[in-house]
Amino acid sequence: MKNFITLFSFLFILSCSQGQKKLNEKKSNLPKSGIVEYDISLKTDENVDPKDFGTKARTTFNAEKLYLKKLDGKDTESFQIIDLASGQETNYITFRDKKYALLSTSDMVPPVGEFTFQKDKKVIQGYTCQKATAPMGDSELVAWFTPDMGVNFCPYADAKGFALEYTLNMQYGQVTYSASKVSLQPVDEKLFQPSPDYKKITMKELQAELMGGPIESNFKKGEMLPNFDLTDMHDKRLQLSDLKGKVVLINFWFINCPPCRMEMPDLNELKAEYAGKDVEFIAITFDRKNDVHKFLKEIPFDYRIFPNARQIIEKYGIMGFPTSVIIDKSGKIVDSKMGGSMNIKEELKAFIEAAM
């Protein structure tokens, strides 16, 4: 069973075409179907194994649609289909043995500005490509376009040709897709017609459906919580074993999580109530340090925060956000709370008192 973090990681890792808003230009005498395979390279300050992330992907396209699928990595069941005329992107995912057709919305992707073409050119798989850059949030999207394909394609933006190489600075690090094979030919049209078993749903609807029903916690009362070794926002390392002799509350969260934000004022008040006592409050997120730093300028979160912690979140099998777990002075799990709650402060306080 895939965990919840894998679901949202997929939306960032695989996504590479939201914002394809304009109808592809009619290009006479050029094939309008084919396959482009990409090698993927990842640079990240997180503990992410490129083999888990994925090292290869394939796009299959015709004049109207483009199908994108990772060929390796943790998630090879999921895929995307992009309507090249409207720009609508749909992520087809399997989660908890259910199939979803997740419709992308503008709040799921970083904003991308207009492309500026540079003088630089290079040949990729026999096609002459020109370099273009566009502002992408606080960073830049770099793409190498060829005009010699029948359709236009580029991640997150209005395409100016077919991008045979592109580099994105994403939440999890810098990722580059480089074409390793180009084959312009008729393709299997069935790829663009997924099974009707996939339920059409928006991100908000999916969150409500997953959080609205029971989700089994991986944290078992009375068991020892496995150790971790993480680095906080001030570059100070901590192992969970260092906290033996104290009650510990660990909150798992991420920036773009409305329930996480909602409970932060209560979590801050809870910490203040235990000032000077043997209780440690820490927060673990897969978000990058710079992004967390910007977030904290707007929304205070007074816990000791550990960013770039995707690996430990996956190790613990976190199934939903936010999740809080309380361990006693010996390191054993007292209880856990998954999902937002109007009474989160009182519920967690009861767990802390039981642990003390």
N, C-alpha and C positions, 0 to 999 in steps of 0.2 A: 504494500500500500504506500503510495507516495504521500509525503507529508505536506503540510500547508505551505511551508517555505518554498518547496519545490514548485508549487503552483505559481507563486508570484515571481520566483526567480525566472521561470520560463517566459513570463510576459516581457521581462527585460532582455533576457538572453536571446530568445529566438526572434523577437520583434525586429523587423528591419524594413518596414515599408509603410507605416502609418503616415498619412499626409500626402499620399499619391493622389492629388486632388483633380488633376486635369486629364481630360481624355488624351491618350497618346496620339501624337501627331501622325498623320498619314504619311508613310514613307514608301514611296513607290519603289518597286523592284527589290525590296528587302523582305526576307522571310519574317513572318510574324509569329513564329512558334519555335521553341527549342528548349535546351537544357543548359544551364550554367552551374557548374560545381565550384564550390569555394573551399579553400583552406582557411581555417580560423586560428588566429593567434590572439592570446590574451595577456595583457600586462595588468597586474593588480597587486595592491598591498594587502589583500585578503589571503587567507589560507585556502585558496581554491585550486584544486587539481585540474589542469587543462583537460585531462581525459574525462573528468566528470562534467566539466563545462561543455565539452564538445569541441572537436577539431575539424569537422567537415560538415558542410551543408549543401543542399541542392535546391535550385530554383527551376521550376518547370513552368513555362508560360505559353499562352496563345495571345491572340490580339486583344482579348477581353480580360483575362484573369492571369494571376501568377500564384503558383503553389510553392510554398517554402517549407522545407523539412530539415531538421538536424539529422545527420546520418550516424552519429555516435554520441557519446555522453550519457548522462543520467536519464534523459527524457527523449526517447526516440519515438514514442507513441504520438506525441503532439505534433501539430502542423498548423500552417496558416494558409488562408486563401485571401487574396487581395483582388477586389474589383478595380481594375485599372481605370475605368471611366469615372466612378464616383469616389474612389479612394477608400471605400469601406473595407476595413480589415477585420477578419474573423479568425480568432484563435480556437482551434479544435483541440480540446484537452480531455483527458480521462483522469478523474480524481475520485478516490474512494469508490471505485468500481462504477462510477456514473460518467456519462459522456456529456460534455457541454460545448456549445458553440458560443464562445464568449465574444461579444461585439466590442471592439475597441472604441474608446471615446477620447476626446481631446485631453482630458485630465490624466490619461494613462501614459502620455508620451511627452518628452521635453519639447519646447517650442523651437522651431528651426526657421531662420530667416532666409533671405534670398541668396542664391549662389552668386559668387563672383569668380569668373574664370581667370586662371593664371596663364602665363606663357608656357609653363612646364608641360611637356608631353612625354609619353613613354608608350612602348608597345607591350600589351598584355595579351597573351595567347593569340598573337597574330593580329590584334586589333590596335590601331593607334588611338590612344586615350589622352584626353586633356584634363589637367588638374583643375578642380573647382573647390572653393571653400564656402561655408555658410556658418553664421553664428548658430550655436546650438546650446541654449540655456546659458550657462556661464563659461562654456568652452566652444569647441569648433568641430564641425563635421567636415571631413576631407574626403573628396570623392574623385575618382578618375573615370571620366565618361568617354564612351565611344558613341558616335552617331550612326554607326554602321550595323544597327540591329533594328528589328521591325517594331519594337516597343520601347517605351521609356521606363526606367526603374531606378529608384534610389531610396535608401532608408529615410523615413520620417519627413520627406520633403518632396516638393514638386520636382520631378525628374527633368534633367536637361540632356537626356541620352540614357544609355544603359550603363550603370556603374559596375565596372568589372573589378574595382577595388574601392573599399571605403573604410574609414576609421572613425569610430564613435567613442566619445568619452562618456561612459555610462556610469550608473550608480555603483556598479560592482568593479569598475576599472575601465581600461582602454582596450577595445576589441577591434581587430582588423579582419575584414573578409577580403581574400584575394582569389580571383578566379584561377582555378587550376585546370579547367576544361570547359570548352565552349562547343556546343553542337547545335547548329540551327537545322531543325528537322521537324516533321510532324510528331506530335506528342499524344499520349493517351488522354483523351478528353474526359475519361471517367474520374481522373484525379480532381477535377473541378466540380464534381458532383458528390459530395460526401454523403455518407449514410444518414437517413432521416432519424436515426437513433440519437443524434446529437441534439440536445435541448438548447434552443436559442435563449441567451441570457445576457444581461449586462453585468458589469463588475459589482455594482451595488446589490443587484438581485442575487448574484452568486454569494456575496458576503453574507447577505441576510439568510440565504438558504443554508449555508454551511454553519453559521453561528446560531441559527434558530433551532437546530436540532441537537441532539446529544452528540458530543464528540468525546470519545474515550481518551483520557489523559494517559500519557506514558509514565507519569510519576506515580509510583506505588508507595503508599504509606508504609513507613517502617524500613524501607530500603535505603541504602547509602546512595547519595547522589554522586555519580562519577565525577572525578576531579577535572578541573579545567586549568589552563594556563593562558591568561589573557592580558592585554595591555590597555590601560584606560586612556581617557582623553588627555591626560598629562604625561603620557608615555611611561607610566609606572606599571610594572607587571604585578599580577596577583594570581596565586593558585588558590583554589577553593580550600585546599587543605590548610592554608595559612589562617583560615577563619575558625578553626576548631576551638571550641570554648565560647563561641558566640552564636546567638541565633541569627540566621541569615534569611533575608527576604530577597529573592531574585525576580526581577520583572523582565520579561521578554517583550520587545516592542519594535516598531519601526516608524519612520517619519510619516509616511503616507497612510497612516492607520487612524481613522477617526475615533474608534473606541479607545485607542491608546492615548490620544490627546485628551479625550474627555475625562479620563480618570487621573490624569497627572496632578491636578490641584489637590485631589483627595490623597494621592500617594505622598505628595509633599507634606501635607498636614500630618499624615501618619508618621512620617519620619521625624517631624518636629516634636511629636509627643514622646518619642523614645530617645531624645537627645540625652547623651550622657550615660545611657544604659548599654548593656552588652548585646546590642542589636545592630547588624550591618545591613544597609540597604544598597543594593547594586542593580543596575539595569544593563541588559545585554541586547545589542541590535546588530543586524547585518549591514546597516547603513555605514557609509564611509565617514571618516573622522571630520573632514572639511564640511560635509553636508550636515552632520550633527552639530558642529560648531555654529553654523548659520541658523539652524533650527532653534538652538537654545537661546539665541538672541531675541527670538520672538516668543517662545513658550518656555518658561522655566521648568526644569526637571532636576530636582535637587539630589538625585541619587548619584552614586559613583558609576559613571557610564563607561561601558566597554564597547567601542565600535568595531567594525570589520570582523564580526564574530559569527559569520555564516556557518563555519565549520562546526562550532560547538552547538549552535542551534539545531543543525541537522543531526548531530550526534545524539542530542537529547530527544529528537523526534517531535519537536514542537508542532502541534496540529492546528493551532489557532492563535491569534493575537488580539489583545494582549493576554499573556499568561503569567501568573505569579506563582512561585513555589516557595514554601517556607521550610527550612531545615533547622533541626535543633542543634544543641551545642556539640553533639557527637557526630554530626554530619548526616543524620538520618532525616528522611522526608517526613514532615508532619502532615502537610496537606498542600493542595494546589487549587488555584482558581483560574479558570479559562474563560476568556471573553469579558466584555465590559459589563459593569453592574452599577446600579444606582447606589448600592450599599457596599461598595468595594472596601471602603475604609473600615467599616465595622466588621466585615467578614475577615479581612486580613488581620485585623487587630485580635480577633478571637483566635486565629491560628498562632499568632505570635505569643499570646498569653499561654496557650497550650504548650508551646515549645519551651517557654521559660519555666 
